[in-house]
Structures are given as structure tokens and as C-alpha cells.
Amino acid sequence: MSAGTEIFSLQKKTALVTGATGYLGRAMVKILAAAGARVLVNGRNAKLVDELVNELGAQGLKADSAVFDITDAEAINGYFLSLNNEPLDILINNAYYGSAGNISCSSASSYIDSHNVTVVASHNILSSALPNLREAVKIRKDASIINIASMYGMVSPDLRLYDTEQAANPPFYGAAKAAFIQWTRYAACEFGKEKIRVNSISPGAFPSLDTQKSNPDFIGRLENKIPLGRVGLADELQGPVLFLASSASSYVNGSNLVVDGGWTCW
């Protein structure tokens, strides 16, 4: 790495990414590993996790499997106990799963599930990871937590873009992501004094490749809403993630970095 890019180096650092095998998660894992970090690849599906770990290993990059369910507090605690206070420099809370819909067709359990997989899971992970994060601070004077929120934690989706309202980005998703942004601020204030920085990224719109191929009319409607005139590609989250993970952002704490092509500027 040249002197000008050394500030983005993650050499000798360890990062954990939850939901690492998804469309956005894979892009995050790849940039962290390319920058020199050893990446702990989390997911519930051991086969998918191992495939990604092996793919990185074949490129000479460092990665290990971290198979556990982020909604299982005992599994989370057991995983971190297995690390034996190994330093954890970077924690990225990225995992999410859920359905589409509007308020009229949403159930109370959908709100609970969405909150559990976002805020509650991240709370449990942080609680279990604190010894490892503190160990990283002892060695390198810095640790970084990145929470992947959403532009829909800031604004409501335009229901006119969808073929049916039941296919829309759901209210329980936006509510959970809004809470996630606020939880990020609380965590930044509580742990900043320990040199553990906590920030969020709010991406959008980043439709999956399958959606881009199968529903071009919908993609066209999305793109008409975006000042840049196109949807985001997963790799375009790599720069923001690397910035917040590295010492390039050493004085950035409690921020919400919006990566949305200008969507929320309207």
C-alpha cells in the first residue's frame, strides 16, 4: 500500500460481518479482506459461509467461518466465548431478513421479528463482543462498529413505484432501521469514551441482481426517483464500509452515512 492509501489499511485487524453471504454482505467481506483484515464470515447456512470463506482463501485472503444465528442469544455468547478474548477490531451488523408489505397487511409479529433481527440482535452481539472490542482498543487504540441501516429508516417508500402496495418495502423494516440509526447514536455516546466508535450506513436503493433482471420496469421507476439516475451496485458500499472500518474515520463517531444516490435529498 502506498503512503497515500495506508490510512485505509486493515492489516493485522479482525472483522466480523453478520449476514455476510447476502448481496451486500459479500461486497463488504471482500473489501475488508482485500484491505488486509481477517474476516469472520457470519451466516446461518454453513454451506454458503464455507463457500465464501473458501473463495477468499483461494485468492490468498484471510477468512474464517462464523456460523451462528444472530437471533439466538446463547449461540451469540457461545461464539464469542470461543474467541477467547481475541481482539475484534471491526464489527459490522448487517444481517436482516423479512417480507414485503404495507401497514394494512402487516402483523404485529412482523414488527417484533424485524426489531429482534435488527436492534435486539445487535444489542446481544455488542454485549458479547465487548471484551473482544476492548482488547482491540488495548492494542490499536481503536475499534469500529458499523450498523447497516437503510434510507427507509429516514424516509417512507413511494408506494406508487410498486406493482401492488403489498410488494412495497414494509413499514416494520423502516421502523426497525430508524430505531437502528438511533441505537447507533446511543452506542456511540456510551462507548466513545472507550475509543469504540459506532456509526451507521443507510444504503438505498440496492435491489438484488435477480430483481434487476426479473423486473426491469420496477427498476426503471426506481431510477427515476434517484438524482444520479440509477440504482446502486453492491460494490459501491465498499468505499463507505472501508472508510468507517479504517483509521481514515478515526474521529467519526455517531454518524449516519447515507449512500443512496441522492434519494433522500428530494
Secondary structure, DSSP 8 states (H G I E B T S, - for coil): --TTTGGG--TT-EEEETTTTSHHHHHHHHHHHHTT-EEEEEES-HHHHHHHHHHHHHTT--EEEEE--TT-HHHHHHHHHHTTT----EEEE---------TTT--HHHHHHHHIIIIIHHHHHHHHHHHHHHHHHHHHS-EEEEEE--GGGTS---GGGSSSGGGS--HHHHHHHHHHHHHHHHHHHHHGGGTEEEEEEEE-----HHHHHH-HHHHHHHHHHSTTSS---GGGGHHHHHHHHSGGGTT--S-EEEESTTGGG-
